[in-house]
Amino acid sequence: MKFHSLLLPAILCLPVVCLAENAAVSATSNPAPSPAELKASIRERSQMGFDAAFEACDLVALRILVADDMEFYHDKGGVVARSGREFVDAIDKRCAGQKTPDSYRSRRELVEDSLEVYAIPGYGAMEAGTHRFYERKGDGPESLAGIAKFAHVWQQVKGEWKLSRVMSYAHGPAP
């Protein structure tokens, strides 16, 4: 009886010890990037997404960047998308509308010193900042149209960054 009462707690603790050991091995074999490396990586992915959506209307590139369960919330437009597919479809419609010669086209520009990126252990990273939006009609001159804040959550899936959540808020006129 004494032997069983000593053995049972040891057996019950074994899975916890194994999980902790595996986590320690994973952490040392795949070290987290430095804050500067993480910021550079997320900034690059974010810019790729904005370029695909605003500049190139590259739906294939955009789809690769967004998570299947992506959600997008906008303080002026409400819930923009509840999935990656819905988001890409919305961008596709906007891009189709830009094909007429006199349509409005937008460009996004990050306010560089506003960018903040923080790791989310076991998931990915969060990104926040301010950006400016420029518009032009057809081939006309470009002008500053407004400014807004954003917060993105990025999920790391098999070494690739996927945009998972988007909050776009504090939209206002150009200063």
SULPE-V664785 format. One record per backbone hydrogen bond with DSSP energy under -1.0 kcal/mol. NH is the residue of the N-H (numbers start at 0). CO is the residue of the C=O. Records with the same first field share a line. If there is no record, write none. Layout:
NH=CO, CO
This chain:
4=0
5=1
6=2
7=3
10=6
11=7
12=8
13=9
16=12
17=13
18=14
19=15
20=16
21=17
22=18
23=19
24=20
25=21
26=22
27=23
28=24
29=25
37=33
38=34
39=35
40=36
41=37
42=38
43=39
44=40
45=41
46=42
47=43
48=44
49=45
50=46
51=47
52=48
53=49
54=50
55=50
57=51
58=56
61=57
62=58
63=59
64=60
65=61
66=162
69=66
70=163
71=80
72=165
73=77
74=167
77=73
79=71
80=71
83=67
86=82
87=83
88=84
89=85
90=86
91=87
92=88
93=89
94=90
95=91
96=92
98=95
102=99
104=135
106=133
108=131
110=129
111=109
113=110
114=111
115=127
117=125
119=123
122=119
123=119
124=153
125=117
126=151
127=115
128=149
130=147
131=108
132=145
133=106
134=142
135=104
137=102
139=136
142=134
144=132
145=132
146=171
147=130
148=168
149=128
150=166
151=126
152=164
153=124
154=161
155=122
156=159
159=156
161=154
162=64
163=152
164=152
165=70
166=150
167=72
168=148
171=146
